[in-house]
Amino acid sequence: MGAGGVSYFRVMPTCHNPTGRKAYVMNMYVRPEYRRQGIAARMLDLLVADARARGICCIGLEATDAGRPLYEKYGFVPMTHEMELP
C-alpha cells in the first residue's frame, strides 16, 4: 500500500537543539488506489512517534506539492528548502 522511512543523524548542537540529534522523514509514498484513506498520516504518526521516543526534537523533510498539505496539517512548517516539525 505504501512506505516511508526516517533517517537519524547528528548535527552541530545549537540552543534550539542542544543534543544535535535530528530525524529526516523520506520516501513517503502511497499507491494511488490507496490514497485519501489516512495511510500516509498513519505512517507519519509512526515515524514521528519513533523519533520522539528516541528523544529527537527536530524532524525535517522535503515535501512534494502533493504531500505538502498533509505535512502542514501535521504541523510541519515551511523552511527554505525543506519543512521541519518544531
Protein Blocks (a to p, Z undefined) as FASTA:
>chain_A
ZZcddddddddddfklmnopacddehiacdfklgonommmmmmmmmmmmmmmnopabdcd
dddfklmmmmmmnopacdfklccdZZ
